[in-house]
């Protein structure tokens, strides 16, 4: 009887932990909680990709019809930071995400960059130093 009780308890615990969508939870970045769009600039022990960061900053500032607020959260020792963007509307989230991603390198030879949107958009640079 004890093995059955243990098996039943395990099944109940597994059911309680499952999500109804069956999908993995969305990825997150430091300082990206609650953002419509977040862009995280990491480092391969040599600082962030300053050029990409500058392009993103300029684009966000130039698009007030899409962007309400921008907050930057530093989180590392080498300039790592996350840009948290609040869009002007739910409909503006996708154009903000698409606009920002177009500015990012596909390969992150200088540093890794991750962009996420509240609506499910996900981008991460490929590669690394070497």
C-alpha positions in Angstrom: 0.0 0.0 0.0 2.9 2.4 0.8 4.3 2.2 -2.8 0.9 3.1 -4.2 0.6 6.1 -1.9 4.0 7.3 -2.9 3.2 6.9 -6.6 -0.1 8.7 -6.2 1.6 11.6 -4.3 4.2 11.9 -7.1 1.5 12.0 -9.8 -0.4 14.7 -7.9 2.8 16.8 -7.5 3.7 16.4 -11.2 0.2 17.5 -12.2 0.4 20.5 -9.9 3.6 21.7 -11.5 2.5 21.3 -15.1 1.3 24.2 -17.2 -1.8 23.9 -19.3 -0.1 25.0 -22.5 2.6 22.3 -22.3 5.1 24.9 -23.4 8.3 25.9 -21.6 8.1 29.1 -19.7 9.2 32.1 -21.7 12.9 33.0 -21.3 13.8 36.0 -19.2 16.7 38.5 -18.8 18.0 40.4 -15.8 15.9 43.6 -15.4 13.5 42.5 -18.1 10.5 41.8 -15.9 7.4 43.7 -16.8 8.8 45.1 -20.0 6.9 45.1 -23.3 10.3 44.6 -25.0 13.6 44.0 -23.3 17.0 44.0 -24.8 19.8 42.5 -22.7 23.4 43.3 -23.6 25.8 40.7 -22.1 29.5 40.3 -22.3 32.2 37.8 -23.2 34.6 39.2 -20.6 35.3 42.2 -22.8 32.3 44.6 -22.4 29.0 44.9 -24.3 28.6 45.6 -28.0 28.5 49.4 -27.6 27.8 50.0 -31.3 24.6 47.9 -31.1 23.6 49.5 -27.8 24.0 52.9 -29.4 21.9 52.0 -32.4 19.1 50.7 -30.1 19.2 53.8 -27.9 19.0 56.1 -31.0 16.1 54.1 -32.6 14.1 54.1 -29.4 14.5 57.8 -28.9 13.5 58.4 -32.5 10.2 56.5 -32.3 8.0 58.3 -29.7 4.8 57.1 -31.5 5.8 53.5 -30.5 7.8 54.0 -27.3 6.4 55.5 -24.1 9.3 54.8 -21.7 12.8 53.3 -21.7 14.6 52.2 -18.5 18.1 50.8 -18.4 19.1 48.4 -15.6 22.8 47.7 -15.2 23.5 44.2 -13.9 27.1 43.3 -14.5 30.7 44.3 -14.0 31.6 45.0 -17.6 28.7 47.3 -18.6 26.1 44.6 -19.0 22.7 46.1 -19.0 19.1 45.5 -19.9 17.0 48.0 -21.8 13.3 47.8 -20.7 10.9 49.3 -23.2 7.3 50.3 -22.6 5.4 50.5 -25.8 2.6 53.1 -26.5 0.1 50.3 -27.0 -0.3 46.5 -27.3 -0.2 46.9 -31.1 3.1 48.8 -30.9 5.0 45.9 -29.2 5.6 44.0 -32.4 6.9 47.0 -34.4 9.2 47.9 -31.5 10.6 44.4 -31.2 11.0 44.1 -35.0 12.7 47.5 -35.2 15.1 46.8 -32.4 16.0 43.3 -33.7 16.9 44.7 -37.1 19.6 46.7 -35.4 21.3 43.8 -33.7 24.0 41.6 -35.2 23.1 38.0 -36.0 26.4 36.8 -34.7 27.5 38.0 -31.3 31.3 37.9 -31.7 31.7 40.9 -29.4 29.0 40.0 -26.9 25.7 38.2 -26.5 22.5 40.1 -27.0 19.0 38.8 -26.2 15.8 40.6 -27.1 12.4 39.5 -25.8 8.8 40.8 -26.2 5.8 40.4 -24.0 4.0 38.9 -27.0 6.4 36.0 -27.4 9.2 37.5 -29.6 12.6 36.0 -28.9 16.0 36.8 -30.5 19.5 35.8 -29.3 22.8 36.4 -31.1 24.6 33.3 -32.3 28.2 32.5 -31.8 30.8 33.8 -29.4 34.4 34.9 -29.2 36.9 32.8 -30.9 
